[in-house]
Amino acid sequence: MVPTNKEQLHKLVSAKTIEAYEELAPQVVQLIDMTKKDDKLSEAEKWDEISLHMMGYVKSCTNEILVEVLAEILGLE
């Protein structure tokens, strides 16, 4: 779907956002679980690592959303 107005673009971006976050969620959950169980890290280090995982998750989702929306608009595979 190539959006022809702002409302359609908003719907496209929202749909791709949901897809990206759902697709990448299991990976970040696994990383967080592994970090929580890492006995070599202090509690503060665990929270630092979890924060980094979450920042990476958001960045990855944002990149995926941009690529998917642009690919759909430009008709790329």
Backbone as ProteinMPNN parsed JSONL, in Angstrom:
{"seq_chain_A": "MVPTNKEQLHKLVSAKTIEAYEELAPQVVQLIDMTKKDDKLSEAEKWDEISLHMMGYVKSCTNEILVEVLAEILGLE", "coords_chain_A": {"N_chain_A": [[0.842, -1.183, 0.0], [0.699, 2.067, -0.977], [0.799, 4.986, 0.667], [-1.422, 7.752, 0.371], [-2.058, 9.915, 1.786], [-1.649, 11.628, 4.95], [-2.931, 10.235, 7.024], [-3.139, 7.592, 6.063], [-0.426, 7.022, 5.866], [0.248, 7.145, 8.567], [-1.201, 4.931, 9.519], [0.128, 2.86, 8.16], [2.755, 3.083, 9.188], [2.196, 2.589, 11.892], [1.264, -0.066, 11.79], [3.559, -1.403, 10.849], [5.237, -0.831, 12.963], [4.114, -2.257, 15.123], [4.473, -4.862, 14.126], [7.312, -5.008, 13.982], [8.153, -4.646, 16.678], [6.897, -6.847, 17.892], [8.112, -8.95, 16.513], [10.823, -8.759, 17.203], [10.808, -8.899, 19.956], [11.039, -11.46, 21.383], [13.809, -11.955, 21.258], [15.016, -9.863, 22.744], [13.908, -10.356, 25.213], [15.036, -12.823, 25.818], [17.767, -12.068, 25.989], [17.641, -10.351, 28.215], [16.786, -12.118, 30.225], [19.003, -13.86, 30.29], [20.945, -12.066, 31.168], [19.976, -11.366, 33.71], [20.409, -13.753, 35.03], [23.121, -14.001, 35.148], [25.665, -14.605, 37.162], [28.121, -13.444, 37.432], [27.91, -10.762, 37.26], [27.291, -7.7, 39.006], [24.388, -6.344, 40.689], [23.992, -3.711, 39.817], [25.501, -3.731, 37.464], [24.03, -5.569, 36.018], [21.652, -4.137, 35.614], [22.659, -2.079, 34.059], [23.453, -3.516, 31.768], [20.951, -4.508, 30.963], [19.676, -2.124, 30.348], [21.2, -1.373, 28.129], [20.516, -3.474, 26.401], [17.813, -2.862, 26.008], [17.972, -0.354, 24.763], [19.253, -1.101, 22.412], [17.286, -2.766, 21.376], [15.162, -0.981, 20.865], [16.432, 0.631, 18.96], [16.93, -1.249, 16.932], [14.307, -1.953, 16.285], [13.343, 0.514, 15.373], [14.967, 0.933, 13.108], [14.119, -1.265, 11.558], [11.422, -0.631, 11.159], [11.62, 1.757, 9.657], [12.934, 0.792, 7.322], [11.075, -1.126, 6.388], [8.733, 0.418, 5.956], [9.627, 2.311, 4.059], [10.41, 0.527, 2.025], [7.943, -0.564, 1.328], [6.567, 1.705, 0.376], [8.229, 2.45, -1.746], [8.064, 0.23, -3.304], [9.845, -1.903, -3.07], [11.498, -5.101, -2.721]], "CA_chain_A": [[0.0, 0.0, 0.0], [1.398, 3.345, -1.024], [-0.101, 5.97, 1.268], [-1.653, 8.971, -0.409], [-2.28, 11.018, 2.719], [-0.983, 11.465, 6.244], [-3.64, 9.212, 7.805], [-2.715, 6.286, 5.55], [0.968, 6.852, 6.273], [0.207, 6.849, 10.005], [-1.648, 3.539, 9.667], [1.202, 2.0, 7.676], [3.838, 3.121, 10.167], [1.712, 1.918, 13.103], [1.234, -1.511, 11.533], [4.944, -1.878, 10.776], [5.775, -0.709, 14.313], [3.634, -3.414, 15.883], [5.159, -6.047, 13.586], [8.731, -4.999, 14.346], [8.305, -4.859, 18.115], [6.514, -8.228, 18.198], [9.08, -9.853, 15.904], [12.101, -8.694, 17.896], [10.63, -9.021, 21.41], [11.613, -12.669, 22.002], [15.264, -11.842, 21.35], [15.395, -8.997, 23.861], [13.503, -11.051, 26.439], [16.065, -13.823, 26.062], [18.964, -11.366, 26.457], [17.385, -9.857, 29.571], [16.798, -13.288, 31.108], [20.394, -14.311, 30.439], [21.647, -11.067, 31.979], [19.514, -11.495, 35.095], [20.948, -14.987, 35.606], [24.585, -13.961, 35.102], [26.183, -14.414, 38.517], [29.38, -12.692, 37.381], [27.597, -9.33, 37.253], [26.609, -7.121, 40.17], [23.029, -5.876, 40.35], [24.125, -2.478, 39.033], [25.962, -4.116, 36.129], [22.89, -6.216, 35.35], [20.74, -3.086, 35.148], [23.339, -1.399, 32.945], [23.345, -4.4, 30.607], [19.544, -4.542, 30.544], [19.432, -0.83, 29.69], [21.818, -1.454, 26.8], [19.678, -4.367, 25.6], [16.58, -2.147, 25.643], [18.319, 0.667, 23.771], [19.495, -1.821, 21.165], [15.981, -3.245, 20.912], [14.443, 0.165, 20.285], [17.154, 1.019, 17.74], [16.668, -2.272, 15.915], [12.91, -1.811, 15.857], [13.23, 1.748, 14.593], [15.56, 0.671, 11.793], [13.242, -2.193, 10.837], [10.22, 0.121, 10.776], [11.985, 2.65, 8.555], [13.205, 0.006, 6.116], [9.84, -1.745, 5.912], [7.826, 1.446, 5.43], [10.194, 2.825, 2.807], [10.354, -0.534, 1.015], [6.567, -0.669, 0.837], [6.263, 2.915, -0.39], [9.012, 2.444, -2.986], [7.819, -1.0, -4.037], [11.039, -2.744, -3.041], [11.32, -6.4, -2.074]], "C_chain_A": [[0.888, 1.248, 0.0], [0.443, 4.394, -0.466], [-0.217, 7.22, 0.398], [-1.989, 10.162, 0.478], [-1.657, 10.667, 4.069], [-1.64, 10.364, 7.086], [-3.225, 7.806, 7.355], [-1.261, 5.996, 5.927], [1.052, 6.49, 7.756], [-0.201, 5.4, 10.243], [-0.559, 2.558, 9.238], [2.336, 1.929, 8.694], [3.419, 2.397, 11.448], [1.706, 0.407, 12.931], [2.643, -2.092, 11.508], [5.617, -1.809, 12.146], [5.377, -1.912, 15.157], [4.346, -4.679, 15.431], [6.61, -6.117, 14.068], [8.924, -5.3, 15.828], [7.94, -6.291, 18.501], [7.555, -9.218, 17.674], [10.383, -9.903, 16.701], [12.004, -8.894, 19.412], [11.238, -10.292, 21.996], [13.126, -12.6, 22.171], [15.682, -10.998, 22.551], [15.01, -9.639, 25.184], [14.551, -12.097, 26.81], [17.35, -13.171, 26.591], [18.803, -10.876, 27.894], [17.415, -11.013, 30.568], [18.214, -13.787, 31.35], [21.181, -13.353, 31.33], [21.257, -11.186, 33.442], [20.124, -12.706, 35.793], [22.468, -15.021, 35.665], [25.139, -13.608, 36.481], [27.484, -13.626, 38.561], [29.145, -11.186, 37.468], [26.964, -8.902, 38.571], [25.21, -6.675, 39.724], [23.09, -4.623, 39.485], [24.567, -2.79, 37.604], [24.847, -4.79, 35.341], [21.939, -5.159, 34.794], [21.352, -2.293, 34.0], [23.208, -2.221, 31.665], [21.911, -4.436, 30.069], [19.182, -3.24, 29.832], [20.008, -0.822, 28.281], [21.01, -2.358, 25.87], [18.427, -3.636, 25.118], [16.862, -1.052, 24.612], [18.571, 0.025, 22.408], [18.206, -2.317, 20.537], [15.211, -2.116, 20.224], [15.107, 0.599, 18.98], [16.879, 0.029, 16.613], [15.246, -2.167, 15.385], [12.732, -0.589, 14.973], [13.798, 1.553, 13.195], [14.652, -0.217, 10.952], [11.986, -1.477, 10.333], [10.525, 1.018, 9.576], [12.194, 1.883, 7.251], [11.911, -0.563, 5.542], [8.879, -0.722, 5.304], [8.352, 1.992, 4.102], [10.133, 1.775, 1.697], [8.94, -0.655, 0.45], [6.208, 0.52, -0.033], [6.971, 2.892, -1.743], [8.827, 1.19, -3.814], [9.012, -1.915, -4.117], [10.73, -4.065, -2.358], [12.37, -6.6, -1.012]], "O_chain_A": [[1.722, 1.435, 0.887], [-0.602, 4.662, -1.058], [0.748, 7.672, -0.217], [-2.18, 11.276, -0.009], [-1.2, 9.545, 4.285], [-0.941, 9.635, 7.791], [-2.99, 6.932, 8.189], [-0.912, 4.864, 6.264], [1.838, 5.628, 8.147], [0.392, 4.718, 11.079], [-0.352, 1.535, 9.892], [2.818, 0.844, 9.022], [4.22, 1.663, 12.027], [2.104, -0.321, 13.84], [2.891, -3.153, 12.082], [6.474, -2.637, 12.456], [6.217, -2.512, 15.829], [4.776, -5.481, 16.26], [7.073, -7.169, 14.51], [9.768, -6.12, 16.192], [8.604, -6.888, 19.349], [7.842, -10.219, 18.331], [10.977, -10.97, 16.856], [13.029, -9.042, 20.077], [11.905, -10.213, 23.028], [13.663, -13.139, 23.139], [16.594, -11.371, 23.289], [15.72, -9.479, 26.176], [14.909, -12.238, 27.98], [17.952, -13.675, 27.539], [19.732, -10.978, 28.695], [18.009, -10.893, 31.64], [18.583, -14.101, 32.482], [21.989, -13.786, 32.152], [22.116, -11.115, 34.321], [20.332, -12.688, 37.006], [23.043, -15.978, 36.183], [25.085, -12.454, 36.908], [27.901, -13.185, 39.632], [30.077, -10.423, 37.721], [26.197, -9.651, 39.176], [24.904, -6.638, 38.532], [22.326, -4.487, 38.529], [24.071, -2.191, 36.649], [24.736, -4.6, 34.13], [21.476, -5.261, 33.658], [20.648, -1.883, 33.077], [22.89, -1.682, 30.604], [21.696, -4.397, 28.858], [18.465, -3.252, 28.832], [19.377, -0.324, 27.349], [20.838, -2.047, 24.691], [18.028, -3.772, 23.961], [16.072, -0.851, 23.69], [18.15, 0.551, 21.378], [18.049, -2.292, 19.316], [14.678, -2.294, 19.129], [14.421, 0.9, 18.004], [16.626, 0.426, 15.476], [15.012, -2.279, 14.182], [12.053, -0.647, 13.948], [13.184, 1.959, 12.209], [14.439, 0.049, 9.769], [11.549, -1.701, 9.204], [9.776, 1.035, 8.6], [11.688, 2.282, 6.202], [11.681, -0.486, 4.335], [8.282, -0.973, 4.257], [7.599, 2.116, 3.136], [9.835, 2.107, 0.55], [8.759, -0.826, -0.755], [5.596, 0.345, -1.087], [6.391, 3.266, -2.762], [9.373, 1.089, -4.913], [9.19, -2.627, -5.106], [9.826, -4.153, -1.527], [12.389, -7.639, -0.351]]}, "name": "protein", "num_of_chains": 1, "seq": "MVPTNKEQLHKLVSAKTIEAYEELAPQVVQLIDMTKKDDKLSEAEKWDEISLHMMGYVKSCTNEILVEVLAEILGLE"}
